[in-house]
Structure formats: C-alpha cells, structure tokens
Amino acid sequence: MPGTNKQLDPLPDEFRSEDEAAEFWNTHSITDYEEFLEPVEVQVDIKRRHFEIEVDEESFMALRDSAKRQHKPIKQLASEILKQRLDCG
C-alpha cells in the first residue's frame, strides 16, 4: 500500500515444524508477503470418496475382532461386508 511504512517481520527461509509455520501465519497476513509467493501448478485427481456411518459398539467390536483375525483394515472389511450384503459387487 503506498504511503504505508509498516515494518514487517522477515519471512523465514523455512520453518522447523508445521507448528512453527502455523504460529507465524496465525499472526501474519499472507497479503503482506505477496512478493515472495510463487505460482505452482497443481493437479488433483480425486478418485474415491469416503463416508462415515454410525454403528453400535457391539457391531464395531465384532467388526474390529474379525478384521484383526483376517489381517485386514477395519474399513476394508466393512466395505467388503456391505458390498456383499447389498449385492453391489
């Protein structure tokens, strides 16, 4: 902004951690550091969506135990059971 003599904190070359970066950006505006921004090209290819459903504790415990016995992640076994039960492949 012309005529503004705002003293900015120097932008670190890199942050030691995500927490340090978060702390910096929680107290600074990125618009004050626009001259340091670089354009990047990003491609996003979202192939899967994830949904959350509630189940009772007894069902979850049975699912967890079964997944452990089968050496599978719980979410994989749950999907397999639902697909089989609903006859959707």
N, C-alpha and C positions, 0 to 999 in steps of 0.2 A: 504494500500500500504506500503510495507516495506521501512523503511528509511524516511517516511514522518512524520513529527512532527506537523501535522495540528491540531490546537486547535478547537474542535467542541463545539458549544453551546449545553447545555444539552437539551435532548428531554423531553418536558413537560409530566407529567403523564397523563394529559388530557388538552384539550383546552376548554376555557369558551364559545366559539362560533365557528361556521363554518368560520366566517371572521378571527378570530384569527388563526385557523388552516391553512386557505388559505394563510394568511400573512407569517406564519412560513415556509410553504412548497414552497412559491414563492421565498424565499431567501435561502433555504437549499436544498441539494440533498439527496434523499432517500437512495442513494447508500452509503452515509456516516453513515447511521443508520441501516445497514442491520442486525447487531447483535440483534436489537430489534424487527425485523419482525417475525411474527408467521404465519405458514401456516393455511389457513382456507379452509373449503370445502364449495363450493357454487354450488347450483343447480338453473338453470334458466329454466323456463318453459314459453316461450312466446306463448301465445295462440291467441293474437289479434294484428293486425297491424292497424295503424291509418294513414289516408291520409288527405291531405289538398287540398281544391279546392277554387278557387276564385268565388265569386258571386257578383253581383252588389248590391249596397246599398239598393235599393228598395226591392229586394228579401230577403236580410238579415233582414231588418226591419220587413217585413211581417212574416218571419220565427220566429224571436225573439218574436213578439207580439203573434203569435199563440202558441208558446211554453209556454209563460207566462200564457196564458188563460188555457192551458191544464195541467199546473203544471208539465212540463217536461223539462229536459235539452235540449238546442238547438240542440246539437249533436245527441241526441236520436231521436228527431222529424225529423231532416234532414235525418237520416238513414232510418227511417220508411217511409218517403215520397219517397225517392229514391228507396227503395226496392219495394214499392207498384207500383210506376210508371214504373219501369223497369221489373216488374213481376218476381222478383227473390226471393220471399218468405219473 
